[in-house]
Amino acid sequence: MYLTKEVKKDIFKKHGGAEANTGSTEGQIALFTHRINHLTEHLKSNRKDYNTERSLVKLVGKRRSLLDYLIKTDIVRYRAIIKELDLRK
């Protein structure tokens, strides 16, 4: 499995501040980015997997809404997470 408990804890520790801080916006964006990257790789070899494609589109929308929230509330944190995760707008 690609997303184990250890991987999640590492993501939240690195981006959310603590392992138990799973509600932080940066931690959730990082988790969604990890999942999006995995699903993108899956779809490269399985083009007709439409359920995964739909899930990918939903995840991208969720990440986009979190990024929009972050840009409205704190532009410095937004720029930091964009730079850290190599996302660009």
Secondary structure, DSSP 8 states (H G I E B T S, - for coil): --S-HHHHHHHHHHHTSSTT-TT-HHHHHHHHHHHHHHHHHHHHH-TT-HHHHHHHHHHHHHHHHHHHHHHHH-HHHHHHHHHHHT---
